[in-house]
């Protein structure tokens, strides 16, 4: 990576740290927020749900917005929206105001996450995609792992408004870095907003995310507020697919790019990777709390070894992706995740804690290795103006996959616990978690099989150190 690309990467990653940490930091504070704001758990859950849905509405618009106002302006505007939303959240006076301000945060975060990938991929211009994606994936790798730890430490030392003030320095520094290091650009076209596509796709994403977020409650997928939004979301998504593949003018998200095999295979793998990552992030801390009696902070601290493993493997996975191709790295990464999840399917309260930490390091190495190739390979062979659409597709795939994996494993865990029979409560809990981890292993196995569809060695060239550095604003048309 040349100097300009490294500076761009630092500016973008610092900004992305805030929303990705924020989502998981808040997740550990819901019970505290419910008590302090005199709200029920059902109401306070909307602090997370509203944020998630706002992101889902915003993500499909990012490509069009970048086209209209330019990448740097959009990035800085999204940062400002997220910063203002964070400050407002810290000043919330009741549950309703906090939920509304979290929606503001979600709009900013929803614009930032696909734009992070787009700007770096456009600047890399098809060179060293694995190493570039190793930088892009840093916030994604650290957010779910360190977020609960940070949240627990903040709640242990101060009041809940500090959960949101922690975003302010990240966003402020990121604004300065963006002004200095993101190349100035402007509109790259005058494409009209695809109103029909927006009317179909954004509600589809909201319906799917909302239905999946409710599946963890009693009743699972049989609940009306689960299957009805899911059915509506799938119907709207099917309608958008027909519209986007047959429309004569530019669709909101160009699904015709899914004919490009690397992107199609990467999107499927991203869905399953999201399911494996976030599904595991549901089961692991819950098992520590239920089987070992740790509190939320203790459970978060036990996840640090997994974060360490993820950091250890990222750089190597990026280099290997550029040298031997995405397929081999992804298959090996998913195999490591699978093998390192098996011990949890046999674990109970007496399992040695050092052994668990060692296994978590290995599992983290697998997750870190998996992210890089499947995030990078989808952009191989794409033109500059196609990258924003690919970023939106892969981002939505990961987001929906995470919601799907969390919902399925929550339903499996609840069902196994309810059907445990008349044995001791502790024994029933152990069996329920073990059964749920076997489901997580199954999801990982399917992801590993799908990885065989990824391209082998990439035709991407090594970076030319003597070439003129590209800017994120470059957008040549397809010949």
C-alpha positions in Angstrom: 0.0 0.0 0.0 1.4 3.4 -1.0 1.6 6.3 1.4 -1.6 8.0 0.1 -3.6 4.8 0.4 -2.3 4.2 3.9 -3.4 7.7 4.9 -6.8 7.2 3.4 -7.2 3.9 5.2 -6.3 5.4 8.6 -8.8 8.3 8.1 -11.6 5.9 7.2 -10.9 3.2 9.8 -10.7 5.8 12.7 -14.2 7.0 11.6 -15.6 3.5 11.3 -14.5 2.5 14.8 -17.2 4.7 16.4 -20.3 3.1 14.9 -19.0 -0.4 15.1 -18.0 -0.1 18.7 -21.2 1.8 19.5 -23.6 -0.9 18.4 -22.0 -3.5 20.7 -21.3 -1.1 23.5 -25.0 -0.3 23.8 -26.0 -3.9 23.7 -24.6 -4.6 27.1 -26.3 -1.6 28.7 -30.0 -2.4 27.8 -30.9 -3.5 31.4 -29.2 -0.5 32.9 -31.0 1.8 30.4 -34.3 0.2 31.2 -33.9 0.8 34.9 -32.6 4.4 34.7 -35.2 5.5 32.2 -38.1 3.6 33.8 -38.9 1.6 30.7 -39.7 -2.0 30.0 -37.2 -4.3 28.4 -39.5 -4.6 25.4 -39.4 -0.8 25.0 -35.7 -0.3 25.6 -34.9 -3.0 23.0 -35.9 -0.4 20.4 -32.7 1.4 21.3 -30.9 -1.4 19.4 -33.7 -2.2 16.9 -34.2 1.4 15.8 -30.5 1.8 15.2 -30.4 -1.4 13.2 -33.4 -0.5 11.1 -32.1 3.1 10.4 -28.9 1.5 9.0 -31.0 -0.8 6.9 -32.9 2.1 5.3 -29.8 4.1 4.7 -27.4 1.5 3.2 -29.2 1.2 -0.2 -28.9 5.0 -0.7 -25.2 5.3 -0.3 -24.2 4.6 -3.9 -26.6 7.2 -5.3 -25.6 9.8 -2.6 -21.9 9.3 -3.4 -22.7 9.8 -7.1 -24.6 13.0 -6.4 -22.3 14.8 -3.8 -19.0 13.0 -3.8 -17.3 10.5 -1.5 -15.5 12.9 0.9 -18.5 15.1 1.4 -20.8 12.1 2.0 -18.3 10.6 4.5 -17.9 13.8 6.4 -21.6 14.5 6.4 -22.3 11.0 7.8 -19.7 11.5 10.5 -21.4 14.7 11.5 -24.8 13.0 11.6 -23.4 10.2 13.8 -21.6 12.7 16.0 -24.7 14.8 16.6 -26.8 11.7 17.2 -24.3 10.5 19.8 -24.4 13.8 21.7 -28.2 13.9 21.5 -28.3 10.3 22.9 -26.2 11.3 25.9 -28.7 14.1 26.6 -31.8 11.9 26.2 -34.4 12.4 29.0 -36.6 9.3 28.4 -36.7 6.1 26.4 -38.6 7.7 23.5 -36.1 10.4 23.0 -33.2 8.0 23.3 -34.7 5.7 20.6 -35.3 8.7 18.3 -31.7 9.9 18.7 -30.4 6.3 18.1 -32.2 6.4 14.8 -30.2 9.6 13.9 -27.0 7.7 14.8 -28.1 4.7 12.7 -28.6 7.0 9.6 -25.0 8.2 9.9 -23.6 4.7 10.5 -25.6 3.3 7.6 -23.9 5.7 5.2 -20.4 5.1 6.6 -20.1 1.4 6.5 -20.5 0.7 2.8 -18.7 4.0 1.9 -15.7 2.8 3.9 -15.3 -0.1 1.6 -16.1 1.8 -1.6 -13.6 4.6 -1.1 -10.7 2.2 -0.3 -11.5 -0.2 -3.1 -11.7 2.7 -5.6 -8.4 4.1 -4.4 -6.7 0.7 -4.5 -7.7 0.4 -8.2 -7.6 -3.4 -8.2 -4.2 -3.8 -6.6 -3.4 -5.6 -3.3 -7.1 -6.1 -2.6 -6.3 -8.6 0.2 -4.0 -6.3 2.1 -6.4 -3.3 1.5 -9.3 -5.3 2.8 -7.3 -6.3 5.9 -7.4 -2.7 6.8 -11.1 -2.3 6.0 -12.0 -5.3 8.2 -10.2 -4.0 11.3 -13.3 -2.2 12.8 -15.5 -5.1 11.8 -13.2 -7.5 13.6 -12.8 -5.5 16.8 -16.3 -4.0 17.2 -18.2 -7.1 18.3 -15.3 -8.2 20.5 -14.1 -5.1 22.3 -17.4 -3.3 22.3 -19.0 -5.3 25.2 -15.7 -4.9 27.2 -15.7 -1.1 26.7 -19.4 -0.9 27.6 -19.0 -3.0 30.7 -16.0 -0.8 31.9 -18.0 2.4 31.2 -21.0 1.2 33.2 -18.8 0.0 36.0 -17.1 3.4 36.3 -19.8 5.9 35.4 -23.3 6.7 34.2 -24.9 5.5 30.9 -24.6 8.8 29.0 -20.8 8.1 28.8 -21.7 5.2 26.5 -22.3 7.8 23.8 -19.7 10.4 24.7 -17.0 7.8 24.0 -18.0 8.2 20.3 -17.2 12.0 20.3 -13.3 11.8 20.2 -13.4 9.1 17.5 -15.7 11.2 15.3 -13.9 14.5 15.9 -10.5 13.0 15.1 -12.0 11.2 12.1 -13.3 14.5 10.7 -9.9 16.1 10.9 -8.3 13.1 9.2 -11.0 13.0 6.5 -10.4 16.7 5.7 -6.6 16.1 5.4 -6.3 12.7 3.8 -9.5 11.9 1.8 -9.0 13.2 -1.7 -11.3 16.0 -2.6 -13.9 14.9 -5.2 -17.3 15.9 -6.4 -20.3 14.4 -8.1 -19.5 11.7 -10.6 -22.8 11.8 -12.4 -26.3 13.1 -12.4 -28.3 9.9 -12.1 -31.8 10.3 -10.9 -32.9 8.6 -7.7 -34.6 5.3 -8.4 -37.7 6.0 -6.4 -39.3 2.7 -7.3 -36.3 0.8 -6.2 -36.0 2.8 -3.0 -39.7 2.2 -2.3 -39.1 -1.6 -2.6 -35.6 -2.2 -1.3 -35.5 -0.1 1.9 -38.8 -1.5 3.3 -37.6 -5.0 2.3 -34.5 -4.6 4.4 -36.4 -3.2 7.3 -38.9 -6.0 7.2 -36.3 -8.7 7.2 -34.2 -7.1 9.9 -37.2 -6.4 12.1 -38.6 -9.9 11.7 -35.3 -11.5 12.5 -34.7 -9.2 15.5 -38.0 -10.4 17.0 -37.3 -14.1 16.5 -35.4 -14.4 19.8 -38.5 -13.8 21.9 -40.9 -16.5 23.1 -42.6 -18.2 20.1 -39.6 -17.8 17.8 -40.5 -17.8 14.1 -44.1 -18.7 14.8 -44.8 -15.2 16.2 -46.8 -12.8 13.9 -44.3 -10.0 14.4 -41.6 -12.4 13.0 -43.2 -14.2 10.1 -45.3 -11.3 8.8 -42.4 -8.8 8.4 -40.2 -11.6 7.0 -42.8 -12.5 4.4 -43.4 -8.9 3.5 -39.6 -8.3 3.3 -39.0 -11.3 1.1 -41.9 -10.3 -1.2 -40.5 -6.7 -1.6 -37.0 -8.1 -2.1 -38.3 -10.3 -4.9 -40.1 -7.3 -6.5 -37.0 -5.2 -6.3 -34.9 -8.0 -7.9 -37.3 -8.1 -10.9 -37.3 -4.3 -11.1 -33.5 -3.9 -10.8 -32.7 -6.6 -13.4 -35.3 -5.4 -16.0 -35.2 -1.6 -15.5 -34.0 0.4 -18.5 -32.4 3.1 -16.3 -30.0 2.7 -13.4 -31.4 0.9 -10.4 -30.8 2.0 -6.9 -28.6 -1.1 -6.5 -27.4 -2.8 -9.7 -28.2 -6.4 -9.0 -27.1 -7.3 -12.5 -23.6 -7.3 -11.0 -24.6 -10.6 -9.3 -24.0 -12.2 -12.7 -20.3 -11.6 -11.8 -19.4 -14.9 -10.2 -16.8 -13.5 -7.7 -19.4 -11.0 -6.3 -22.2 -13.6 -6.2 -20.1 -16.2 -4.3 -18.6 -13.5 -2.0 -22.1 -12.2 -1.1 -23.3 -15.7 -0.1 -20.1 -16.3 1.9 -20.6 -12.9 3.5 -24.1 -13.8 4.6 -22.9 -17.0 6.2 -19.8 -15.4 7.7 -22.1 -12.8 9.3 -24.2 -15.6 10.7 -21.2 -17.4 12.1 -19.7 -14.3 13.6 -22.7 -12.7 15.2 -24.4 -16.0 16.0 -21.3 -17.0 17.9 -21.2 -13.6 19.6 -24.7 -14.4 20.9 -23.9 -17.8 22.3 -20.4 -17.3 23.7 -21.1 -14.5 26.3 -24.5 -16.0 27.2 -22.8 -19.4 27.9 -20.2 -17.7 30.1 -22.9 -16.0 32.1 -25.4 -18.9 32.3 -22.9 -21.7 32.9 -20.1 -20.0 34.7 -22.0 -17.2 36.5 -19.9 -14.3 35.1 -21.4 -10.9 34.8 -21.6 -8.9 31.5 -18.2 -7.4 31.9 -16.6 -10.8 32.8 -18.2 -12.3 29.7 -16.8 -9.5 27.6 -13.3 -9.9 29.0 -13.4 -13.6 28.2 -13.9 -12.7 24.6 -10.7 -10.7 24.4 -8.7 -13.8 23.3 -10.9 -14.2 20.3 -10.2 -10.6 19.3 -6.4 -11.2 19.8 -6.6 -14.1 17.4 -8.5 -12.1 14.8 -5.8 -9.4 14.9 -3.0 -12.0 14.6 -4.3 -13.5 11.4 -5.5 -10.4 9.4 -2.3 -9.3 7.9 -1.2 -12.8 6.9 -4.7 -13.5 5.4 -4.4 -10.3 3.4 -1.0 -11.3 1.9 -2.1 -14.8 1.2 -5.3 -13.7 -0.5 -3.2 -11.6 -2.9 -0.7 -14.4 -3.5 -2.7 -17.7 -3.6 -6.3 -16.5 -4.1 -9.4 -16.1 -2.0 -10.8 -19.6 -2.3 -8.0 -21.4 -0.4 -7.7 -18.8 2.3 -11.5 -18.7 2.9 -11.8 -22.5 3.0 -8.9 -22.8 5.5 -10.4 -19.9 7.6 -13.8 -21.5 7.9 -12.2 -24.9 8.7 -10.4 -23.3 11.6 -13.6 -21.6 12.8 -15.4 -24.9 12.6 -12.7 -26.9 14.4 -12.4 -24.2 17.1 -16.2 -24.2 17.7 -16.4 -27.9 18.3 -15.0 -27.8 21.9 -17.9 -25.5 22.9 -20.3 -28.2 21.8 -18.8 -30.3 24.6 -18.1 -27.6 27.2 -19.8 -27.2 30.6 -19.2 -25.3 33.8 -16.2 -27.4 34.7 -14.3 -27.0 31.4 -10.9 -25.5 32.0 -10.9 -21.7 31.5 -7.4 -21.6 30.0 -8.4 -24.2 27.5 -11.4 -22.1 26.5 -9.2 -19.0 26.1 -6.8 -20.9 23.9 -9.6 -22.2 21.7 -11.0 -18.7 21.4 -7.6 -17.4 20.1 -7.7 -20.1 17.4 -11.4 -19.3 16.6 -10.5 -15.6 16.3 -7.7 -16.4 13.9 -10.1 -18.3 11.7 -12.7 -15.4 11.8 -10.0 -12.9 10.9 -8.7 -15.1 8.1 -12.2 -15.6 6.7 -13.2 -11.9 6.5 -10.3 -10.8 4.3 -10.7 -13.1 1.2 -14.5 -13.0 1.0 -14.6 -9.2 1.5 -11.9 -8.7 -1.2 -12.8 -11.2 -3.9 -16.2 -9.7 -4.7 -14.5 -6.6 -6.1 -12.1 -8.4 -8.5 -12.7 -7.4 -12.1 -15.2 -4.6 -11.3 -15.1 -1.1 -12.9 -14.7 1.9 -10.6 -18.4 3.0 -11.0 -19.6 -0.6 -10.1 -17.7 -0.7 -6.7 -20.4 1.3 -4.8 -23.1 -1.2 -5.9 -20.9 -4.1 -4.9 -20.2 -2.5 -1.5 -23.9 -2.1 -0.9 -24.6 -5.7 -1.8 -21.8 -7.2 0.4 -22.7 -4.9 3.3 -26.4 -5.9 3.2 -25.4 -9.6 2.9 -23.3 -9.4 6.0 -25.9 -7.4 7.9 -28.8 -9.8 7.0 -26.6 -12.8 7.7 -25.7 -11.5 11.1 -29.4 -11.0 11.9 -30.3 -14.4 10.5 -27.6 -16.3 12.5 -28.5 -14.5 15.7 -32.2 -15.2 15.2 -31.7 -18.9 14.3 -29.4 -19.6 17.2 -31.6 -17.7 19.7 -34.6 -19.8 18.6 -32.6 -23.1 18.8 -31.2 -22.1 22.3 -34.7 -21.2 23.6 -36.2 -24.4 22.1 -33.5 -26.6 23.5 -33.8 -25.1 27.0 -37.6 -25.4 27.0 -37.5 -29.0 25.9 -34.8 -30.2 28.2 -37.0 -32.4 30.2 -37.3 -32.7 34.0 -33.6 -32.9 34.8 -31.7 -30.3 36.8 -31.8 -26.8 35.5 -28.0 -26.6 35.2 -27.9 -29.8 33.1 -30.7 -28.5 30.8 -28.8 -25.3 30.2 -25.6 -27.1 29.4 -27.4 -29.3 26.9 -29.2 -26.3 25.3 -25.9 -24.5 24.7 -24.2 -27.6 23.4 -27.0 -28.2 20.9 -26.9 -24.5 19.8 -23.2 -24.7 19.2 -23.7 -27.7 17.0 -26.0 -25.5 14.9 -23.3 -22.9 14.8 -20.9 -25.6 13.6 -23.4 -26.5 10.9 -23.7 -22.9 9.6 -19.9 -22.8 9.4 -19.7 -26.0 7.5 -22.2 -24.7 4.9 -20.1 -21.5 4.6 -16.9 -23.6 4.1 -18.6 -25.6 1.3 -19.8 -22.4 -0.4 -16.3 -21.1 -0.3 -15.4 -23.7 -3.0 -17.3 -21.5 -5.4 -15.0 -18.5 -4.8 -12.4 -17.8 -7.5 -9.0 -19.3 -7.1 -5.9 -17.3 -7.6 -6.8 -13.7 -8.4 -5.5 -12.0 -11.5 -5.0 -8.8 -9.4 -1.5 -7.4 -9.9 0.9 -6.4 -7.2 1.0 -2.7 -6.6 3.4 -0.6 -8.8 5.4 1.5 -6.4 6.4 3.8 -9.3 2.8 4.5 -10.5 1.0 7.7 -9.7 -1.3 7.1 -6.7 -4.9 6.9 -7.5 -7.6 8.9 -5.7 -10.9 7.8 -4.5 -12.5 10.1 -7.0 -11.3 8.2 -10.0 -14.2 6.6 -11.8 -13.4 5.5 -15.3 -16.3 4.2 -17.4 -16.5 0.6 -18.7 -15.2 0.6 -22.3 
